[in-house]
Amino acid sequence: MPELPEVETVSRGLRIKIVGKKISLYQQFRKDLRWLIPPNIKEKIEGAIVLSIYRKGKFLLINFNVNYTLIIHLGMSGRLLVYDNSHSKKSSSQEIEMGVFHHTLLKLGKHDHVKIDFDDGSQLVFNDVRRFGAIDLSRTDRIENHKWLSKLGPEPLSNHFSSPILKDKIEQKKRFIKTAILDQNIVAGIGNIYACEALWEAKISPYKMCNNMNEQNFDDLVDALKIVLTKAINAGGSSLKDFKDTGGELGYFQNLFNVYSRENSYCKRKYCEGVVMRKKQSGRSTFFCSICQL
Ligand SMILES: [Zn+2]
């Protein structure tokens, strides 16, 4: 599932490709994804110009010059693909950016659910195999009150997220620390991958209870979250520049992972002789080292 760094990467890629463009046609080919897609999107945004694109937590926001903003959640498998017809390609091979493809759309695919045509001939397509993604439209001047966004916790890379702030929110809770940082109301944008990675980085067990965390633990965890997210965003940014072939997958920065998806491998921490374990915790796979994460 795309998390903050992947959505940030898609947001940056799209910003380069579609800001300033005018929508000539909006089409949706289903009534719903995870939830109903509002039926009035077409009438509200056709003819509008894309003013800005940004991210809030794991949500992508496309803001138009008509006081409307499209809110998109990529769910498990959602992708936003740009088909750029404005210049022809020299070869048939696809140039793939992080979740953003560039070639000519000849025919809609089975999992292409929404298509936006711009007046320069380029197209933006929302493709989602598993249909856990979601799309909604909000008035821009009321966006802060939108039900998906209004309760979101602070952005982890902003000054609104710090060790004292996190401590204040959860230090009394009898809840696993990992479950707490996955809670989007506590901090926005963290999913399973980067929760596992940050806890490893901070040497904290995912099974530690919030009310057993000391001040040092909070400091280490907040630092770790900022470090792993920044690294992943930077990796996404560099692959955007390099047109790295990601095999069509939205970019996860697997080579950076220290524990995620590494069960039974040796812990990567210097001098630690632990082996990465995988356990089910609150319905998700948790990867951790039982030797150095306490
Ligand atoms: Zn270890």
Boltz pocket constraint, residues with backbone or C-beta under 6 A from the ligand:
constraints:
  - pocket:
      binder: B
      contacts: [[A, 267], [A, 268], [A, 269], [A, 272], [A, 273], [A, 274], [A, 275], [A, 289], [A, 290], [A, 291], [A, 292], [A, 293]]
      max_distance: 6.0
